[in-house]
Amino acid sequence: LALNPWDVVLCISGTIISCENAIVVVVIFYTPAFRAPMFLLIGSLATADLLAGLGLILHFAFVYFIPSEVVSLLTVGLLVTSFTASVGSLLTITIDRYLSLYNALTYYSERTVTRTYIMLILTWGASICYGLLPVVGWNCLKEPSACSIVKPLTKSHLIILSASFLLVFAAMLQLYVQICRIVCRHAHQIAVQRHLLASSHYVTTRKGMATLAVILGTFASCWLPFAVYGLLGDYSYPALYTYATLLPATYNSMLNPVIYAFRNQEIQKVLWAVCCGCFSSALPFRSRSPSDV
């Protein structure tokens, strides 16, 4: 096959994604202090994005060096699983943040740990099921007219995936609106109790809303173009449109470590300790809630 520059860009993106998220996975896995629910969810997100990056690399390698329908189905299944798990992990993080504010008094309990494991099992179970569909026969290899904009996925399969992504975005938007209301109310109550100036309340509220805007804006700008095109596009459309919408979707996995992991102060401490050569698994940490992450 002639080398497609878009495939090269996707492969490079996959390499960057893999390196970033591998750091997060290693830090969380080898640090016993990172066993709290919020770190488990961040680890799930990093694992999904790591698999997505590896899937992009493997897809490029197999398409151009070991062309095979079976291998193509496996790599596409891996990509579907990993990207679905990534989006699902973003939703679980949002739910966890909301519950940490809504049920602040009971958040640090065994019930939270159990709920976290249930959300992870459901997220990865659904993602694996989505990814296995092309492998077990739901593909368009024998019927090209049933193909979607992403071969060998069928049009109906991609519609389900795109609709799922849109539903996740709608759920995240609703939850973050509720989070914003709770944060604004808490900031106002603290300002009143401590007799603080109205400007301090405004600064706190503005900072919180800016963080939420970055989170939602990043997810929307990365995934919405591909999700909408997946619903409206057709296999007969130029492949350029597919690449132009799929590439930003991969950038979400590139930005997730920056937004959810590298901004976390505890993870920053471990990374700085590793860079300085003084890593210790018993590093002291201050207990933080997911809303601080």
LINDABEL-V690007 format. One record per pair of residues at least 24 apart in sequence whose C-alpha atoms are under 8 Angstrom apart, sorted by the first residue. I is the first residue (numbers start at 1). J is the second residue. D is the distance in Angstrom with one decimal. If there is no record, write none. Layout:
((I & J & D) (I & J & D))
This chain:
((1 & 64 & 6.3) (3 & 64 & 7.7) (6 & 243 & 6.7) (7 & 60 & 6.6) (8 & 60 & 7.6) (10 & 56 & 6.5) (10 & 57 & 7.9) (10 & 247 & 6.7) (10 & 250 & 7.9) (11 & 56 & 5.6) (11 & 57 & 5.0) (11 & 60 & 6.3) (12 & 57 & 7.9) (13 & 53 & 7.3) (13 & 250 & 7.2) (13 & 251 & 7.5) (13 & 254 & 7.7) (14 & 52 & 7.2) (14 & 53 & 3.8) (14 & 54 & 6.2) (14 & 55 & 7.5) (14 & 56 & 5.2) (14 & 57 & 5.8) (14 & 250 & 7.8) (15 & 53 & 6.1) (15 & 54 & 7.3) (15 & 57 & 6.8) (16 & 53 & 7.5) (16 & 254 & 7.1) (17 & 49 & 6.9) (17 & 50 & 6.4) (17 & 52 & 7.8) (17 & 53 & 5.1) (17 & 253 & 6.4) (17 & 254 & 5.0) (18 & 49 & 7.3) (18 & 50 & 4.7) (18 & 51 & 7.4) (18 & 52 & 7.8) (18 & 53 & 4.8) (18 & 54 & 6.2) (19 & 50 & 7.8) (20 & 50 & 8.0) (20 & 254 & 7.3) (20 & 257 & 6.7) (21 & 46 & 5.1) (21 & 47 & 6.9) (21 & 49 & 6.5) (21 & 50 & 5.3) (21 & 257 & 6.3) (22 & 46 & 7.4) (22 & 47 & 7.7) (22 & 50 & 6.2) (24 & 257 & 7.2) (24 & 261 & 6.9) (27 & 267 & 7.5) (27 & 270 & 7.4) (27 & 271 & 7.7) (30 & 281 & 7.5) (31 & 281 & 5.3) (32 & 281 & 6.3) (32 & 282 & 7.6) (33 & 281 & 7.3) (33 & 282 & 7.2) (33 & 283 & 7.8) (33 & 285 & 7.6) (36 & 113 & 7.8) (37 & 112 & 7.3) (37 & 113 & 5.9) (37 & 116 & 6.1) (38 & 93 & 7.2) (38 & 96 & 7.3) (38 & 289 & 7.9) (38 & 290 & 5.9) (41 & 89 & 6.6) (41 & 92 & 7.1) (41 & 93 & 6.1) (41 & 116 & 7.6) (41 & 120 & 7.6) (42 & 89 & 7.8) (42 & 93 & 7.4) (42 & 260 & 6.8) (42 & 261 & 6.8) (44 & 86 & 7.8) (44 & 89 & 6.4) (44 & 120 & 7.6) (45 & 85 & 7.4) (45 & 86 & 5.3) (45 & 89 & 5.2) (45 & 90 & 6.9) (45 & 256 & 7.9) (46 & 86 & 7.8) (46 & 256 & 7.8) (46 & 257 & 6.9) (48 & 82 & 4.8) (48 & 83 & 6.7) (48 & 85 & 5.7) (48 & 86 & 5.1) (49 & 82 & 6.5) (49 & 83 & 6.9) (49 & 86 & 6.0) (49 & 253 & 5.3) (49 & 254 & 7.8) (51 & 78 & 7.5) (51 & 79 & 7.5) (51 & 82 & 5.7) (52 & 78 & 7.4) (52 & 79 & 5.5) (52 & 82 & 5.1) (52 & 83 & 6.1) (52 & 253 & 7.8) (55 & 79 & 5.5) (70 & 135 & 7.9) (73 & 134 & 6.3) (73 & 135 & 5.6) (73 & 152 & 7.3) (74 & 135 & 6.3) (76 & 131 & 7.6) (76 & 134 & 7.8) (76 & 152 & 7.9) (77 & 130 & 7.8) (77 & 131 & 4.2) (77 & 132 & 5.9) (77 & 133 & 7.5) (77 & 134 & 6.3) (77 & 135 & 6.6) (78 & 131 & 6.2) (79 & 131 & 7.4) (80 & 127 & 7.4) (80 & 130 & 6.7) (80 & 131 & 5.0) (81 & 124 & 8.0) (81 & 127 & 4.7) (81 & 128 & 5.2) (81 & 129 & 7.7) (81 & 130 & 6.3) (81 & 131 & 4.5) (81 & 132 & 7.9) (82 & 127 & 7.2) (84 & 127 & 5.4) (84 & 130 & 7.9) (84 & 161 & 8.0) (85 & 123 & 6.1) (85 & 124 & 5.8) (85 & 127 & 5.4) (86 & 253 & 7.6) (87 & 165 & 7.2) (87 & 168 & 7.5) (88 & 123 & 5.7) (88 & 168 & 7.5) (89 & 120 & 7.6) (89 & 123 & 6.9) (91 & 168 & 6.6) (91 & 171 & 7.7) (91 & 172 & 6.2) (92 & 119 & 6.6) (92 & 120 & 7.8) (94 & 172 & 6.4) (94 & 175 & 6.9) (94 & 176 & 7.3) (95 & 175 & 7.1) (96 & 290 & 6.9) (97 & 179 & 7.8) (97 & 289 & 7.9) (97 & 290 & 5.1) (97 & 291 & 5.2) (98 & 175 & 6.6) (98 & 176 & 7.5) (98 & 178 & 7.6) (98 & 179 & 5.8) (98 & 291 & 7.7) (100 & 289 & 6.6) (100 & 290 & 6.5) (100 & 291 & 6.9) (101 & 179 & 7.4) (101 & 182 & 7.2) (101 & 291 & 7.2) (102 & 182 & 7.6) (145 & 235 & 7.7) (147 & 235 & 5.8) (148 & 230 & 7.6) (148 & 233 & 7.6) (148 & 234 & 6.0) (148 & 235 & 4.9) (149 & 230 & 6.8) (149 & 233 & 6.4) (149 & 234 & 5.7) (149 & 235 & 4.6) (149 & 236 & 7.8) (149 & 237 & 7.5) (149 & 239 & 7.5) (149 & 242 & 6.3) (150 & 235 & 7.6) (150 & 242 & 7.3) (155 & 234 & 8.0) (158 & 230 & 6.2) (158 & 231 & 7.4) (159 & 230 & 6.3) (159 & 231 & 5.3) (161 & 227 & 7.9) (162 & 226 & 7.8) (162 & 227 & 4.5) (162 & 228 & 7.0) (162 & 230 & 6.0) (162 & 231 & 6.4) (163 & 227 & 7.2) (163 & 231 & 7.6) (165 & 223 & 7.7) (165 & 227 & 6.7) (166 & 224 & 7.3) (166 & 227 & 6.9) (169 & 219 & 7.9) (169 & 220 & 7.4) (172 & 216 & 7.8) (173 & 216 & 7.1) (176 & 212 & 6.9) (180 & 208 & 7.3) (180 & 209 & 6.6) (180 & 212 & 7.8) (183 & 208 & 7.5) (215 & 259 & 7.4) (218 & 252 & 7.0) (219 & 252 & 6.5) (221 & 248 & 7.6) (222 & 248 & 4.8) (222 & 249 & 4.6) (222 & 250 & 7.5) (222 & 251 & 6.6) (222 & 252 & 5.7) (223 & 248 & 7.1) (223 & 249 & 4.9) (223 & 252 & 7.5) (260 & 293 & 6.6) (261 & 293 & 7.9) (263 & 293 & 7.0) (264 & 293 & 5.5))
